[in-house]
Amino acid sequence: MAILSKIRERSLFLILVIGLALFAFVLDPSTLTDFFSASKVNEVGEVNGESISRQEFAEALENYKAQTGNQLSEMQAAKNVWNNLLRQKIYETQLAEAGITVGETDIMNALYEAPSVQNDPRFQTSGIFDKDKLKEHLATIKADNNTEWSAWQNYMASLKSNLQKTAYDNLVAAGLGASLKEGEAQYFTENTKVSGNFVYVPFTSVADSLVQVKKSEIESYINNHANEYQVEASRDVKYVKFDITATPEDEEAIKTEVAKLLEDREEYSNVTKGNITVKGLKSVTDYKTFLDENKSDLPLNESLQFKVQVPQTIAEDIFNAKEGDVFGPYKDNGYFKISKVTNITRVPDSVKAKHILIPFVGSRSASAETTLTEDQAKAQADSLLAVVKANKSKFAELAKELSADKSNAEKGGDLGWFTYNTMVPEFRDFAFESDKNEMGVVKTAFGFHIIHVEDQKNYQNAVKLATFARKIEASEATENKIFQDAETFAQGLSNGGDIDALAKESNVSVLPAVGLKVLDENVPGLGNERQLISWAFGSDVEIGDFKRFDVNGGYVVATVTDKTAKGLMPVDKAISKVRPIIANQKKAEIIKGKLTGSTLEEIASATKQTVRTASDVNLQSPTITGVGFEPKVVGAMLNAKENELFNKVVGDRGVFAFVVTKKELPTKLPNYDSYRKRIANQRKNQTFMMYEAIKKAAKVEDNVGSFYGL
């Protein structure tokens, strides 16, 4: 339906496109291919002038999905594939410029060294990896050109990509050493302490009203710092959600219907052509059939339940009840329920047991070595039970030798202590409802278990409940009303109404979604709503356009409030970030004008501040007591002469005047090699920064959105 809607919406556009193409074909048939094969149409991007075609991207995307088992969403996969292709192209360019090639020999050597390949029995001779067997296998599947060959090609492509990255990183890292002089400088920079006196005038001392920041100044700042204010294409949206929720009247109607199921009732039967008695929960005994026939929204829970596990609204009543008592209707976790106590007992909350597991062909614990049929496995389990009942000391030995549960076999089958809901139902029921020291054979989906219940503790009351549940949902009438509300709201927008004003009139909330990117999936407040984002990026969608969407649990009416193109951040978007920076620069100039005097005392008097003291500050932790984090000022103090006034020093929080009274140098070391090594290792370990730097310098054109028609 969604595709048909799109076709209808764009039918005129499609007719024009097809018409032009056919007209061109009549004049010259070769132009039809050209029309649909323009280079840009077939590209999803470029890296340093090298195009990434739609076909290359599509193949990489399919391979990536196969490798990850389709565990990621379409857009997450697309982002990862684009980043992988981008990285591959960038590294190829860098290595080519350096005259380095990752060839077939390099890839094959990496393949030979891969543990998964070396440990594959297909490529071993007498348990030792055999290169010739691997080569023979690759040659065979290459000749067949089957899906396995495609998988090997993908694996070798990933090996090549990793080798390229490693080669480049190693190449750059080789030039990222450090000298002993750098190590010495680092040691003294980190460990030199300074003390002194200062006057601090915070930016907050100047009222915001005294500083005017013009739009032109913000624009100028952005242009002068263009690298810091590059943005992707984005859309801003406002939306109103109309949730389909049950009204109090809907809830009351559901509660009434559920209540009718408690008592026996007379109903007309089309089969008998007369009235029959339909049993209610109070008198019925076949609870599963009762729940099925009345279409309960939750299945029958046949497990014992402790007090903390039953609905807490009726827990006290249930545990003071007797078998056969009924409760409800009561509201619990979005359902109206009625419950009947079908069993009351005392059981332990924890059991200590051990087991021997005998699998059979088709059981969940079966392996390639499993040959026993179900009957044979049952006979073996019965035989083992007889042995261990006659001699309990043999249990551990037999578990180690025969149990398919290898995680516990080495411990003699010991499972330790476990709680009621830990095991599968059949195993659990035997362990918790049997007596201490009892043994028996139990069949589960895993096979036949010989179980020995060794100990039990913390006996307490437990019940079994037969519970009918009906989910609390909006009625059809309510759904229709919500749909009509959404349609009316959309109609108001089509008549030129403002979304905020209309929302106020309708008593609904407007929510913003700012900075949506072309490959995003999640809309804040809505979750995964890819359809809304795709619409917002449509080439024919302008600011002020709106649309109603069917979403999970209701409807959304959304309108585009802003469109940002890829490139330099628009001034209006930058105001919140740039205005404080420029404002502080202007406040700094105002404060500087007040910092007059030849001593700290005179400056303090002129600015109505006090002279403060800074003790033992250093660049390792550049925090000044009473001020906060001030690396610029601490750095200035470290490089200042002692007992000399330094004035009008601009920091992160205000403007300073200071006098350094003492510099305490650390003890000289006989050797600074440890610091030199630390600097070198830090540089070499920051390969991610190297990649980010060369990516920033690369000419990248990202049009992945076009792959999805945007």
Secondary structure as GFF3:
##gff-version 3
##sequence-region A 1 710
A	DSSP	alpha_helix	2	9	.	.	.	ID=ss1
A	DSSP	alpha_helix	11	27	.	.	.	ID=ss2
A	DSSP	alpha_helix	30	36	.	.	.	ID=ss3
A	DSSP	beta_strand	43	47	.	.	.	ID=ss4
A	DSSP	beta_strand	50	53	.	.	.	ID=ss5
A	DSSP	alpha_helix	54	67	.	.	.	ID=ss6
A	DSSP	alpha_helix	74	97	.	.	.	ID=ss7
A	DSSP	alpha_helix	104	113	.	.	.	ID=ss8
A	DSSP	alpha_helix	115	118	.	.	.	ID=ss9
A	DSSP	three_ten_helix	121	123	.	.	.	ID=ss10
A	DSSP	beta_strand	124	125	.	.	.	ID=ss11
A	DSSP	beta_strand	128	129	.	.	.	ID=ss12
A	DSSP	alpha_helix	131	144	.	.	.	ID=ss13
A	DSSP	alpha_helix	147	173	.	.	.	ID=ss14
A	DSSP	alpha_helix	180	191	.	.	.	ID=ss15
A	DSSP	beta_strand	193	202	.	.	.	ID=ss16
A	DSSP	three_ten_helix	203	205	.	.	.	ID=ss17
A	DSSP	three_ten_helix	208	210	.	.	.	ID=ss18
A	DSSP	alpha_helix	215	224	.	.	.	ID=ss19
A	DSSP	three_ten_helix	226	229	.	.	.	ID=ss20
A	DSSP	beta_strand	230	231	.	.	.	ID=ss21
A	DSSP	beta_strand	234	243	.	.	.	ID=ss22
A	DSSP	alpha_helix	248	259	.	.	.	ID=ss23
A	DSSP	beta_strand	265	269	.	.	.	ID=ss24
A	DSSP	beta_strand	274	278	.	.	.	ID=ss25
A	DSSP	alpha_helix	287	293	.	.	.	ID=ss26
A	DSSP	alpha_helix	315	318	.	.	.	ID=ss27
A	DSSP	beta_strand	326	332	.	.	.	ID=ss28
A	DSSP	beta_strand	335	358	.	.	.	ID=ss29
A	DSSP	alpha_helix	374	390	.	.	.	ID=ss30
A	DSSP	three_ten_helix	392	394	.	.	.	ID=ss31
A	DSSP	alpha_helix	395	402	.	.	.	ID=ss32
A	DSSP	alpha_helix	406	409	.	.	.	ID=ss33
A	DSSP	beta_strand	414	419	.	.	.	ID=ss34
A	DSSP	alpha_helix	425	433	.	.	.	ID=ss35
A	DSSP	beta_strand	439	444	.	.	.	ID=ss36
A	DSSP	beta_strand	447	471	.	.	.	ID=ss37
A	DSSP	alpha_helix	476	494	.	.	.	ID=ss38
A	DSSP	alpha_helix	499	506	.	.	.	ID=ss39
A	DSSP	beta_strand	511	517	.	.	.	ID=ss40
A	DSSP	beta_strand	522	523	.	.	.	ID=ss41
A	DSSP	beta_strand	527	528	.	.	.	ID=ss42
A	DSSP	alpha_helix	530	536	.	.	.	ID=ss43
A	DSSP	beta_strand	546	551	.	.	.	ID=ss44
A	DSSP	beta_strand	554	564	.	.	.	ID=ss45
A	DSSP	beta_strand	567	568	.	.	.	ID=ss46
A	DSSP	alpha_helix	571	594	.	.	.	ID=ss47
A	DSSP	alpha_helix	600	607	.	.	.	ID=ss48
A	DSSP	beta_strand	612	617	.	.	.	ID=ss49
A	DSSP	beta_strand	623	624	.	.	.	ID=ss50
A	DSSP	beta_strand	628	629	.	.	.	ID=ss51
A	DSSP	alpha_helix	631	639	.	.	.	ID=ss52
A	DSSP	beta_strand	645	650	.	.	.	ID=ss53
A	DSSP	beta_strand	654	664	.	.	.	ID=ss54
A	DSSP	alpha_helix	673	684	.	.	.	ID=ss55
A	DSSP	alpha_helix	687	697	.	.	.	ID=ss56
A	DSSP	beta_strand	700	702	.	.	.	ID=ss57
A	DSSP	three_ten_helix	704	708	.	.	.	ID=ss58
###
